Amino acid sequence: MKKIYILLCFISLFLFQPASFAQAAENQQVHTISIDASSTSTTAPDQATLAIGITNHANTAQEAQQANAEIASAINTNLHEIGISSEQIKTRDYNFHPTYNNQQNHENELTGYTVDNTVYVTLNDVTVVGNVIDTALSSGANKINSISFSIRNPNKLKEQALRQAIKDARTKADIIADALGKQIIGIQSVSESGGSYQPRFNELMLAKANISASTPIEPGTIDVEASVHIDFIIN
């Protein structure tokens, strides 16, 4: 009889356990408020990169190459004279090709050779951009292909945007919780996105004849945006 009683107790415990566990799980259920927030930090750029174009055409390959090399050398020399170091000047995108007559029935007629050369200049002082453009054009460059404004060290700006986004998320959560008669007691999860920026890129494609001396160049501002998703625990 004692064995039967023990068995019945065991069966009862087994049958009532799921309901007890379900009730405990319900009592321990976490309630959250999910918030998305973003913030933008703005600053003036402190770096600029110029793409200076040199294009030459001549009857022979040697003449075209020589003329292009002379202009590139003059640009380097004159940029050094206004305080631009060799480390700030890079030559890329050098292209040499023959040119042909594009008139009908003369497609295979060689008309000469063209050399395209691009000199990239990186400046840590955006106030001298106009002076660099004037110097390059007066040295023989015939195009300013583009100017890119950027930030040398964007980490501080990224941190500012992220901190403000988190503060905004907490403010929103407090307002919602208060309206619901609840309070925030913790954070369940946090995810972050953004915090990057794109340099401000201007495709100028300015020809020498279209640029006057001391042309003012306005760098404008650069924005860095950060976004967060936070699940706040409420009670």
Sequence and secondary structure as in RCSB ss.txt:
>XXXX:A:sequence
MKKIYILLCFISLFLFQPASFAQAAENQQVHTISIDASSTSTTAPDQATLAIGITNHANTAQEAQQANAEIASAI
NTNLHEIGISSEQIKTRDYNFHPTYNNQQNHENELTGYTVDNTVYVTLNDVTVVGNVIDTALSSGANKINSISFS
IRNPNKLKEQALRQAIKDARTKADIIADALGKQIIGIQSVSESGGSYQPRFNELMLAKANISASTPIEPGTIDVE
ASVHIDFIIN
>XXXX:A:secstr
 HHHHHHHHHHHHHHHHHHHHHHHHHHT  EEEEEEEEEEEEE   EEEEEEEEEEEESSHHHHHHHHHHHHHHH
HHHHHHTT  GGGEEEEEEEEEEEE  STT TT EEEEEEEEEEEEEES GGGHHHHHHHHHHTT  EEEEEEEE
 S THHHHHHHHHHHHHHHHHHHHHHHHHTT  EEEEEEEEEEEEE   EEE   EEGGG  TT       EEEE
EEEEEEEEE 
